[in-house]
C-alpha cells in the first residue's frame, strides 16, 4: 500500500468519523445496561444477580476478543486504524470484514494491499464494507418491532413453541458457523470437538458443585483448550 493511500486511511476525517461511531456504540451499551438494571426487579432479579450477569458477559467476551485482536493486527496495515476500529467496533467479525475488504479490492481489479492498490481502490473497498454491513442494520431497524409483536402472539398461544424456535435458531446459526470451519481440515475439526467436550465437562462440574465463576469462565477456557488442540494437531500433521 502506497504512502498516499495510508495517509488517506489514517486521515483526521476518518478518525473523527470512526470515533463518533464508536462513541455511539459505547453510548448504546451504557443505555442498555441502565435499562436492564432498572427492569431487573420486574424480572425477579436482585442487584447481585444483575452484577453477576454483567460480569459473566464481560468475561465471556474476553475469549472471542483474542481471535479478533490477532486479525486486527493484520487489518491495521491493510485498512488503516480508523476503518479497522470503525468496522470491527460495529460488526465485531474480523473474518467478515476481511472478506468484504478483499471483495471490494477485487471489484476494483486489484488484490487487497497489492500492486495497483491506490486511493480509488481503497475507496471502493470502504464502500463495499460499509454497504455490505447495512443489510442487518436496516432489517433490525424496520422489522424488530413487528417481530417482537409476532413473538408475543406466539408466546401467548404456546410459550414452549417460542422457546423451541429460539433454541433451534441459535443452534442452527452457531452450528452453521461451526461446521463451516470444521470442513476446512482435521485440525479445525479437532479444535471444535475439544472445545465442545471441555465446555460440556465444565458446565457439568459447575452444575454439580455450584461454582458460579466456573460458568463465567467456561467459554474462555473451552476456547483456549480448543486452540491448543487445533495447534497440536497442526503440528502433528
C-alpha angles and dihedrals in degrees: 000000000000124000090246092058093046089050089055092043091055098036121139091245092059090046090054092049093046094048091048091053093045088048089056090051092051091046091053091048091053093047093048091050092051092048091048091049092051092047094048097091091054089054091051096254124135125212093262091056091048091053091047091051092049091048091049092051092049094049093044090055093058096072098053090043091065091062092048092047091057092054092043090064090062093041092055091065092047104037105021126241101282097051092044091050093046098047099040090042091057105032100026093204115112091184093054094048093046090052092047091050091050091049091050093050092046090050087060090048101252138093120257106273092352134118113315093022097142135160092281091053090049091051091049090050094051092048090050092051094047097043091042090057095050096080100078092037092056092043090053091048097050104031108032094089095047092046089051090055091048090051091051092052093049092045091053092053097042121353092191092061092059091048091051092046092049092048092046091050092051093046091047094049096046092038090055092049091046097048091044088063098038093061090059092080148316093274091057091050091049091051090052095047093047092049092048093048094048091047092052092047093048094049092048091049091046091051094049096045096032092228104163097189090057090060090049093054096038096100095048093045094048091049092052092050090047092052091048091050092048092047092050091050090049090052093048092048 
